Amino acid sequence: MQIGVCDDQKEIRELIMDKVKKLYPAEAVTAYRSGQEILDTLQLPDILFLDIQMPEMDGMETARELRKRNQQMMIIFVTVTKDYVFQSFDVGAFHYLVKPFEDEKLAEVLENAVRKFKERKMGTMSGKKEMPSLMVTTKGKHITIPLEEVVYAEVFDRKIIIHTMDADIEYYGKMKELEKKAGDDFYRPHRAYLINFNFIKRYDATTIYLKRGQAFMAKQNYQDFVKCYLRFNQRKGKGKE
């Protein structure tokens, strides 16, 4: 496993590197002074601490370029402001650390990233395909939600509420962005709802009944929904409903 730290400020770069080395002394830790420097490297790290506010090429632009080469890299943004949290969704960031942060927080985030990396590696070895995750900010905390655990999402009072089987998570965001991120296992039957095909129990022309909760069906979407759901079942090998 390789861990990278990309920050244009030497003292911040070395500070994070020292903390990472203390937590994982057996792992290779590499420093990068700019976004271009990491893009020029032949072997990219598995986990990357990436500053956002850097001269010339900032962290967001760097991350977009990195994603063209590596979809699995665990990117942890490090910055002094929360202004870029929602942009980080677009590049599949694993987490978002706001400076200054406590040692305990860095350790927690890195441990979670290492665990996720190992799970992905084992999944790749076993041939299992992993669904992406969604990082959201709720009640001042940044959390990661595996999309496969999302039963459905709904818009309420300018917020999106993510419903899993055992939790309801609210955050400020746009349903259109979530829909794009979610992929083919999800469908938007109504402007206020996004449902996960995997959790459907039954449906009719007005309502989709899920294993937890239900979602409204817009009349004009019903026929398209049925077609998409049948394709989903055929793709998953479940046969027709």
Salt bridges, closest charged atoms under 4 A:
ASP7 OD2 - LYS99 NZ 3.27
GLU37 OE1 - ARG33 NE 3.29
ASP51 OD1 - LYS99 NZ 3.66
GLU65 OE2 - LYS68 NZ 3.07
ASP103 OD1 - LYS19 NZ 2.56
GLU108 OE2 - LYS105 NZ 3.90
GLU130 OE2 - LYS116 NZ 3.27
GLU130 OE1 - ARG120 NE 2.96
GLU154 OE2 - HIS163 NE2 2.70
ASP168 OD1 - HIS163 ND1 2.54
ASP168 OD1 - ARG212 NH1 2.92
GLU170 OE1 - LYS159 NZ 3.37
GLU179 OE1 - ARG188 NH1 3.24
ASP185 OD1 - ARG235 NH2 2.76
ASP185 OD2 - LYS236 NZ 3.29
